[in-house]
Amino acid sequence: MATRGRPRAFDRDHALRTAMLAFWARGYESVSTTELAGSMGISQSSLYAAFGDKQSLFREAVAYYGEHEGAIARRALTTSDTARQAVETMLRQSADRFTDRSLPSGCMVVLAATNATAGNAAVQEFASELRRRDEAALSARLARAVTEGELPGHADPGALAAYYHSVLYGLSIHARDGRDRPGLHAIVDLAMKVWPT
């Protein structure tokens, strides 16, 4: 009769969610592996055995965030009927998420690794690459809107994508600084007034 291996002493999804919340609230460099292991309810050696190292855990926590909390922009781009609707939905739903008091304020991908010491530059670059990828996806959607005639031919999809992502990142910072939901929606109102017609 085959014997079963010893079951893991922790739930991986729960551990990733716990790490996600810690990194999101305090940033990559402010959270130690000792704190992470303690909040996950495992030993540091178990953390390393399960996730490799702190950087690997951060990457998995960001992926978890992307699947569970941070998919607003991706959903907006794939489910909206028009590019304008996609952008407005992305901004408004993000404003709502950024001010949800049951979770850390702002966006994890914007806030968790903005600054890094030289030894953690790879973490900062990882987050930067995710932001560039998201902006490129928006730019591609806006380019399609030009081709389809939704946007005028003189519209610059790259500049528009950079602008609206700057607004999105600004909403994240304002939320972290304590601005309320109506205040963020007022910013979105103004941002949508510059939509090319």
C-alpha angles and dihedrals in degrees: 000000000000117000121225120237119248109278119242113269092227142041109252095210091050090048092051092048090050091050091045092055092048095049092042095051099041109017132247099282096044095060118076125208088241090059092044093051091046094050090047091051094238137106122261089247089055089049091054092044092051101038108018102230140342094276092051090048090050091052091050091046090052090049089051089050090051092053098043113022110008105052095098097107094044092050092047092053094049101040105036120099094220137027091241091053090048093053095045092046091049092052098042097044090046090051088053093047094045090057097043102126093206090070136040112283123256129011122316094213091053099041111029100070108017093124125034139167118245090264091058099042090117090063091052091048091049091056091044091053091052090053091048090050092052092048091049090053090053091046090053091051091050091048088055089051089056091049092048093048097247089116123039117261092248092059114114108221093194094051092045092050090049091049096050092044088051088054090048092051090046090054088054093053093045090050091051088050090055105260110155129237097262089051091054092047089052088058090050090051090057094043092055091053090070093058107130116252 
